[in-house]
């Protein structure tokens, strides 16, 4: 079974841990080293299939009637499936799916993966249009897993205005989910992440036979209590270099007083920030590559240190999103889908209103052939060129990101005010989205121009009579 989306990083932030009281669920959607163009689209109810057929498996099912409208970030090339990725529906419920996670041989022996089960390819399309709350997302995915099974191990998150839920699959048919505390954040790299788990707690959900399944198959290695990471996950050498350091670095950033080891398999799942988290801080974490440590590939560490840990901001970033469900806003303006394409080191996030019927062409269109008039390929161009001389170009990017983010947030604030004066919000929202997209394209092209002009002066292919 081909799995094209090999790795991601998820960050979740509860409403009392954010600077404005929003719930925020975020993820980098990462592929291979080869570009895989992404789109930002709206799926209107008339376009939602009533019968779903996966492309990479025989999995199929009839879908409920009356789907909600929703946004999505699918692959431009649909020959291998939809891979909807992330979105917010018309009830202002957000979903990000999925984070590829780990498991172990004990679990797979007791509950094997299902070759023709559901997968990341399918999940957003068959779940998000039918949700009226974050909790409902957990229950729908849980029912589908128990009925059809899955051929891969995944984590996923759901949010509404009040709650964030994070779910992980456990073997082929089992699952568990946790409601993230309002004052907490979570960093979830490509491992099974849920740690301590109280089956009697009010803020958890799980497959009905989970306790019996664990006991019957002797899955729990701990003498006391239940830790899902110990029971269902992995603790490998790969985890110490590929997964654990990403959690360590973000936890170091948001909770700097807590000193931890980047190799530690037992880094906490639920964490508490020392300052409230905003969009800029969350984007920095999603773009991070171990700055100010020996492990930064652009830093001063040794060659071995620079290659030691897998960063979050990486060439394999295809799209990155923050799904923000805001408080005290009209329903039409509650959900913002912040979106960036390409490597996160040289892009910025653009906020889009989600209660619309279409999206701006520069973000909706992503051809397989290179086309820098689209947001996807322009962002990739900035990432590739920036990588050639990070020391020179990173300062240009820092100035660009701050200035552009300020402009984008000003447009959102103006639009929020305008919405209080209109009866039909849709034209206002779609006009604002176009303005936001145009701002991103204009400022990104200006950044590219600065990089080209500066790079021309530093080319090695030159000769002067004064040399």
C-alpha positions as CSV (number, residue, x, y, z in Angstrom):
1,X,0.0,0.0,0.0
2,X,1.5,3.3,-1.1
3,X,1.5,6.1,1.6
4,X,2.5,9.3,-0.1
5,X,2.2,11.5,3.0
6,X,5.0,10.2,5.1
7,X,5.3,12.6,7.9
8,X,3.8,15.7,9.6
9,X,3.9,17.7,12.8
10,X,0.7,18.6,14.8
11,X,0.4,21.4,17.4
12,X,-2.8,22.0,19.3
13,X,-3.6,25.0,21.6
14,X,-6.5,25.3,24.0
15,X,-8.6,28.4,24.2
16,X,-7.2,29.5,27.5
17,X,-3.6,29.1,26.2
18,X,-4.1,31.3,23.2
19,X,-3.8,35.1,23.2
20,X,-7.3,35.8,22.0
21,X,-9.3,32.9,23.4
22,X,-9.4,30.9,20.1
23,X,-9.0,27.2,19.8
24,X,-6.2,26.4,17.3
25,X,-5.3,23.1,15.7
26,X,-2.3,23.2,13.4
27,X,-0.2,20.8,11.3
28,X,2.5,20.7,8.6
29,X,1.5,18.3,5.9
30,X,4.7,16.8,4.6
31,X,5.4,14.5,1.7
32,X,8.7,13.3,0.1
33,X,11.6,15.4,-1.3
34,X,9.6,15.8,-4.5
35,X,7.0,18.6,-4.9
36,X,3.4,17.6,-4.5
37,X,1.3,20.6,-5.4
38,X,-1.6,21.4,-3.0
39,X,-4.8,23.3,-3.4
40,X,-7.2,25.3,-1.2
41,X,-10.8,24.6,-2.2
42,X,-14.4,24.8,-1.0
43,X,-16.5,21.6,-1.3
44,X,-20.2,22.7,-1.7
45,X,-22.9,20.2,-0.7
46,X,-23.8,19.6,-4.4
47,X,-20.2,18.5,-5.1
48,X,-19.9,16.1,-2.1
49,X,-20.1,12.5,-3.3
50,X,-23.0,10.3,-2.0
51,X,-21.0,7.2,-2.5
52,X,-17.3,7.3,-1.7
53,X,-14.6,5.0,-3.2
54,X,-11.0,5.1,-2.1
55,X,-8.3,5.1,-4.8
56,X,-5.5,3.2,-2.9
57,X,-7.8,0.5,-1.4
58,X,-11.1,-1.2,-1.9
59,X,-12.6,0.8,0.9
60,X,-16.0,2.3,0.0
61,X,-19.1,3.5,1.7
62,X,-22.3,5.3,1.2
63,X,-22.2,8.8,2.8
64,X,-25.0,10.5,4.8
65,X,-27.4,12.8,3.2
66,X,-27.3,16.6,3.7
67,X,-23.5,17.2,4.0
68,X,-22.3,20.5,5.2
69,X,-20.1,22.8,3.0
70,X,-16.4,22.6,4.0
71,X,-13.0,23.8,3.0
72,X,-10.2,21.4,2.2
73,X,-6.5,21.3,1.1
74,X,-6.3,18.3,-1.2
75,X,-3.5,17.2,-3.5
76,X,-3.8,18.8,-7.0
77,X,-3.2,15.4,-8.5
78,X,-6.2,13.3,-7.5
79,X,-5.2,10.1,-9.3
80,X,-4.0,8.6,-5.9
81,X,-7.0,9.9,-3.9
82,X,-8.4,13.1,-2.4
83,X,-6.2,13.6,0.7
84,X,-8.4,16.5,1.9
85,X,-5.9,17.3,4.7
86,X,-7.5,20.1,6.6
87,X,-10.7,22.2,6.7
88,X,-13.5,24.0,8.5
89,X,-17.1,23.2,7.8
90,X,-20.2,25.4,7.8
91,X,-20.9,24.7,11.5
92,X,-17.4,26.1,12.3
93,X,-16.0,22.7,13.2
94,X,-12.4,22.2,12.2
95,X,-10.5,18.9,11.4
96,X,-6.9,18.1,10.5
97,X,-6.1,14.6,9.3
98,X,-3.7,13.0,9.6
99,X,-0.5,12.7,11.6
100,X,1.2,9.5,10.7
101,X,2.1,7.7,14.0
102,X,3.9,4.6,15.2
103,X,2.8,1.3,16.8
104,X,4.4,-2.0,17.9
105,X,4.4,-5.7,17.1
106,X,2.3,-6.6,20.1
107,X,-0.5,-4.5,19.0
108,X,-0.4,-5.5,15.3
109,X,-0.4,-9.2,16.3
110,X,-3.6,-8.7,18.4
111,X,-5.4,-6.3,16.0
112,X,-3.7,-6.3,12.6
113,X,-4.0,-3.4,10.1
114,X,-6.7,-3.9,7.5
115,X,-5.5,-3.9,3.9
116,X,-8.8,-2.6,2.5
117,X,-9.6,-0.3,5.4
118,X,-9.9,3.5,5.5
119,X,-6.8,5.8,5.6
120,X,-5.6,9.4,5.5
121,X,-6.6,9.5,1.9
122,X,-10.3,9.2,2.9
123,X,-10.8,10.8,6.3
124,X,-11.5,14.4,5.8
125,X,-13.9,13.7,3.0
126,X,-15.9,11.1,4.9
127,X,-16.0,12.9,8.3
128,X,-15.8,16.7,8.2
129,X,-19.0,17.4,6.2
130,X,-21.1,15.6,8.8
131,X,-19.9,17.2,12.1
132,X,-21.6,19.7,14.4
133,X,-18.9,19.5,17.1
134,X,-15.4,18.4,17.8
135,X,-16.6,15.6,20.0
136,X,-18.8,14.4,17.1
137,X,-15.7,14.1,15.0
138,X,-14.2,11.6,17.4
139,X,-17.3,9.5,17.6
140,X,-17.7,9.4,13.8
141,X,-14.1,8.3,13.2
142,X,-14.4,5.8,16.1
143,X,-17.4,4.2,14.5
144,X,-15.8,4.0,11.1
145,X,-12.6,2.5,12.5
146,X,-14.5,-0.2,14.4
147,X,-16.7,-1.0,11.4
148,X,-14.1,-0.9,8.6
149,X,-10.6,-0.8,10.2
150,X,-7.6,1.1,8.9
151,X,-4.4,0.1,7.1
152,X,-2.2,2.7,8.8
153,X,-1.6,4.3,12.2
154,X,-2.8,7.9,12.4
155,X,-3.5,10.7,14.7
156,X,-6.0,13.5,14.0
157,X,-7.6,16.5,15.7
158,X,-11.0,18.3,15.8
159,X,-11.9,21.7,17.2
160,X,-14.9,23.8,17.7
161,X,-15.3,27.1,19.6
162,X,-15.0,25.4,23.0
163,X,-13.1,22.1,22.7
164,X,-10.2,20.4,21.0
165,X,-10.1,16.6,20.7
166,X,-7.1,14.5,19.6
167,X,-7.6,10.9,18.4
168,X,-5.1,8.2,17.7
169,X,-5.7,4.8,16.0
170,X,-4.6,1.7,17.9
171,X,-4.0,-1.2,15.6
172,X,-6.5,-2.0,12.9
173,X,-9.8,-1.2,14.7
174,X,-9.2,0.3,18.1
175,X,-8.8,4.0,19.0
176,X,-8.6,6.5,21.9
177,X,-9.1,10.2,22.1
178,X,-8.4,13.0,24.7
179,X,-10.0,16.4,25.1
180,X,-7.1,18.8,25.3
181,X,-7.3,21.0,28.5
182,X,-8.2,24.6,27.7
183,X,-5.0,25.9,29.3
184,X,-2.7,23.5,27.5
185,X,-0.9,22.8,24.3
186,X,0.2,19.6,22.6
187,X,3.0,18.8,20.2
188,X,2.5,15.6,18.2
189,X,5.3,14.3,15.9
190,X,5.2,11.0,14.0
191,X,4.8,8.7,17.0
192,X,2.0,7.6,19.1
193,X,1.6,10.6,21.4
194,X,-1.1,10.1,24.0
195,X,0.7,9.1,27.3
196,X,-1.1,8.8,30.7
197,X,-4.7,7.7,30.1
198,X,-7.5,7.3,32.7
199,X,-10.3,5.1,31.4
200,X,-12.6,6.6,34.0
201,X,-12.0,10.3,33.2
202,X,-14.7,12.5,31.7
203,X,-12.3,14.0,29.1
204,X,-11.5,10.8,27.2
205,X,-13.3,8.6,24.6
206,X,-12.2,5.2,23.3
207,X,-13.3,2.0,21.6
208,X,-15.8,0.1,23.8
209,X,-13.6,-3.0,24.4
210,X,-10.3,-1.2,24.9
211,X,-9.7,-2.2,28.5
212,X,-10.5,-5.9,27.8
213,X,-8.4,-5.8,24.6
214,X,-5.4,-4.5,26.6
215,X,-5.8,-7.0,29.4
216,X,-6.6,-10.0,27.2
217,X,-3.5,-9.5,24.9
218,X,-1.1,-8.5,27.7
219,X,-0.3,-5.1,26.0
220,X,0.4,-2.9,29.0
221,X,4.1,-3.1,30.0
222,X,3.8,-0.8,33.0
223,X,3.4,-2.1,36.6
224,X,0.8,0.5,37.4
225,X,-1.5,2.8,35.4
226,X,-2.0,3.0,31.7
227,X,0.2,4.9,29.3
228,X,-1.0,4.6,25.7
229,X,2.4,5.5,24.3
230,X,4.0,2.6,26.2
231,X,1.2,0.3,25.4
232,X,0.5,1.0,21.8
233,X,3.4,3.0,20.5
234,X,7.1,2.6,19.8
235,X,10.4,3.6,21.6
236,X,13.0,3.1,18.9
237,X,16.3,4.6,18.0
238,X,14.5,6.3,15.0
239,X,12.1,8.0,17.5
240,X,15.0,9.5,19.3
241,X,16.2,11.3,16.2
242,X,13.1,11.6,14.0
243,X,10.3,12.3,16.4
244,X,11.2,13.1,20.0
245,X,13.4,16.1,19.3
246,X,10.6,17.9,17.5
247,X,8.4,17.7,20.6
248,X,11.4,18.7,22.8
249,X,12.2,21.8,20.7
250,X,8.6,23.2,20.7
251,X,8.2,22.4,24.4
252,X,11.5,24.3,25.0
253,X,10.1,27.3,23.1
254,X,6.7,27.5,24.7
255,X,7.8,26.3,28.2
256,X,11.4,27.3,28.5
257,X,11.8,26.8,32.3
258,X,11.3,23.0,31.9
259,X,14.7,21.4,31.0
260,X,14.4,18.1,29.0
261,X,16.4,15.7,26.9
262,X,15.6,15.7,23.1
263,X,16.1,12.0,23.0
264,X,13.7,11.3,25.8
265,X,10.8,8.8,24.9
266,X,8.7,10.2,27.8
267,X,8.4,13.8,26.9
268,X,5.0,15.0,28.1
269,X,1.9,14.9,26.0
270,X,-0.1,17.7,27.7
271,X,2.0,20.8,28.3
272,X,1.3,24.3,29.6
273,X,2.8,27.4,28.0
274,X,4.5,30.1,30.1
275,X,3.0,32.8,27.8
276,X,-0.1,32.8,25.8
277,X,0.3,31.7,22.2
278,X,-0.6,33.7,19.1
279,X,-0.5,33.0,15.4
280,X,3.1,34.3,15.0
281,X,4.5,32.1,17.7
282,X,2.7,29.1,16.4
283,X,3.9,29.7,12.9
284,X,7.5,30.1,14.2
285,X,7.2,26.7,15.9
286,X,5.8,25.1,12.7
287,X,8.8,26.6,10.8
288,X,11.5,25.7,13.3
289,X,14.7,23.9,12.5
290,X,16.4,23.9,15.9
291,X,17.6,27.5,15.8
292,X,20.1,28.5,18.4
293,X,21.1,24.9,19.0
294,X,23.9,22.8,17.4
295,X,21.2,20.9,15.5
296,X,20.3,23.7,13.2
297,X,21.2,22.7,9.6
298,X,21.9,26.4,9.0
299,X,23.8,26.9,12.2
300,X,27.4,26.5,13.6
301,X,27.2,22.9,14.8
302,X,29.3,20.1,13.4
303,X,28.3,18.3,10.2
304,X,27.0,15.4,12.4
305,X,25.1,17.6,14.7
306,X,23.4,19.4,11.9
307,X,22.1,16.1,10.5
308,X,21.2,14.6,13.9
309,X,17.5,15.5,14.3
310,X,14.6,15.9,11.9
311,X,13.3,19.5,11.9
312,X,9.7,20.7,11.7
313,X,10.4,23.3,9.0
314,X,11.8,21.1,6.2
315,X,11.8,20.9,2.4
316,X,9.1,18.3,2.6
317,X,6.5,20.8,3.9
318,X,3.8,20.9,1.3
319,X,1.1,22.8,3.1
320,X,0.8,24.1,6.7
321,X,-2.4,25.2,8.3
322,X,-3.7,26.7,11.5
323,X,-7.4,26.2,11.9
324,X,-8.5,29.0,14.2
325,X,-12.0,29.0,15.7
326,X,-12.5,32.5,17.2
327,X,-14.7,33.6,20.1
328,X,-17.2,36.4,20.1
329,X,-17.5,36.6,16.3
330,X,-20.5,36.3,14.0
331,X,-20.9,32.7,12.7
332,X,-19.7,33.8,9.3
333,X,-16.4,35.1,10.7
334,X,-15.7,32.5,13.4
335,X,-13.5,30.2,11.5
336,X,-10.2,31.3,9.9
337,X,-8.1,28.8,8.0
338,X,-4.5,30.1,8.0
339,X,-2.6,28.5,5.1
340,X,0.9,28.4,3.8
341,X,2.4,26.3,1.0
342,X,5.9,24.9,0.5
343,X,8.8,24.9,3.0
344,X,8.0,26.9,6.0
345,X,11.4,28.6,6.3
346,X,10.5,31.2,3.6
347,X,6.7,31.6,3.5
348,X,4.0,33.1,5.7
349,X,0.5,32.0,6.7
350,X,-2.5,33.6,5.1
351,X,-5.8,33.8,7.0
352,X,-8.9,32.9,4.9
353,X,-12.5,33.1,6.0
354,X,-14.2,29.7,5.5
355,X,-17.9,30.5,5.2
356,X,-17.6,31.0,1.4
357,X,-18.5,29.2,-1.8
358,X,-15.1,29.5,-3.5
359,X,-11.5,30.4,-2.9
360,X,-9.0,32.8,-4.7
361,X,-7.6,31.3,-7.9
362,X,-3.9,31.8,-6.8
363,X,-4.5,29.4,-3.9
364,X,-7.1,27.1,-5.6
365,X,-5.0,26.4,-8.7
366,X,-1.8,24.3,-8.4
367,X,-0.6,22.8,-11.7
368,X,1.8,19.9,-11.8
369,X,4.0,22.0,-14.0
370,X,5.9,24.9,-12.5
371,X,3.9,28.1,-12.4
372,X,5.1,31.0,-10.1
373,X,1.8,32.8,-10.6
374,X,0.2,30.3,-8.1
375,X,0.8,30.5,-4.4
376,X,2.1,27.0,-4.2
377,X,4.9,27.4,-6.8
378,X,5.8,30.9,-5.7
379,X,6.2,29.6,-2.1
380,X,8.4,26.7,-3.3
381,X,10.6,29.2,-5.3
382,X,11.2,31.3,-2.2
383,X,12.1,28.1,-0.2
384,X,14.6,26.8,-2.8
385,X,16.3,30.1,-3.4
386,X,16.4,30.9,0.4
387,X,18.1,27.6,1.1
388,X,21.1,28.6,-1.1
389,X,22.2,31.3,1.4
390,X,20.1,31.2,4.6
391,X,22.4,33.7,6.4
392,X,21.7,36.4,3.8
393,X,18.1,35.7,2.9
394,X,16.7,34.9,6.3
395,X,16.7,38.5,7.4
396,X,14.8,39.5,4.2
397,X,12.3,36.9,5.1
398,X,11.9,38.0,8.7
399,X,11.1,41.5,7.6
400,X,8.7,40.3,4.9
401,X,6.9,37.9,7.3
402,X,6.3,40.6,10.0
403,X,5.2,43.2,7.5
404,X,3.0,40.8,5.5
405,X,1.4,39.3,8.6
406,X,0.6,42.8,9.9
407,X,-1.2,43.7,6.6
408,X,-3.1,40.4,6.6
409,X,-4.3,40.8,10.2
410,X,-5.4,44.4,9.4
411,X,-7.5,43.1,6.5
412,X,-9.2,40.6,8.8
413,X,-9.9,43.3,11.4
414,X,-11.4,45.6,8.8
415,X,-13.5,42.7,7.4
416,X,-14.7,41.7,10.9
417,X,-16.0,45.3,11.4
418,X,-17.6,45.4,8.0
419,X,-19.5,42.3,8.7
420,X,-21.5,44.0,11.4
421,X,-23.0,46.3,8.8
422,X,-24.2,43.8,6.2
423,X,-27.0,41.3,5.9
424,X,-25.3,39.0,3.4
425,X,-21.8,38.2,4.5
426,X,-20.7,36.0,1.6
427,X,-19.7,38.7,-0.9
428,X,-17.8,40.5,1.9
429,X,-15.9,37.4,2.9
430,X,-15.0,36.4,-0.6
431,X,-13.8,39.9,-1.4
432,X,-11.7,39.8,1.7
433,X,-10.2,36.4,0.8
434,X,-9.2,37.8,-2.6
435,X,-7.6,40.8,-1.0
436,X,-5.7,38.5,1.4
437,X,-4.5,36.3,-1.4
438,X,-3.4,39.3,-3.5
439,X,-1.5,40.8,-0.6
440,X,0.4,37.5,-0.1
441,X,1.2,37.2,-3.8
442,X,2.4,40.8,-4.1
443,X,4.6,40.8,-1.0
444,X,6.0,37.4,-1.8
445,X,7.0,38.6,-5.3
446,X,8.6,41.6,-3.7
447,X,10.6,39.3,-1.4
448,X,11.6,37.1,-4.4
449,X,12.9,40.3,-6.2
450,X,15.0,41.3,-3.2
451,X,16.5,37.8,-3.0
452,X,17.4,37.7,-6.7
453,X,19.0,41.2,-6.6
454,X,21.0,40.4,-3.5
455,X,21.9,36.9,-4.8
456,X,23.2,38.4,-8.1
457,X,25.8,40.3,-6.2
458,X,27.0,37.2,-4.3
459,X,27.3,34.8,-7.3
460,X,30.5,32.9,-7.6
461,X,30.4,33.1,-11.4
462,X,31.9,36.6,-11.7
463,X,35.1,38.4,-12.6
464,X,36.4,41.9,-11.9
465,X,39.5,43.6,-13.3
466,X,40.3,44.4,-9.7
467,X,40.4,40.7,-8.6
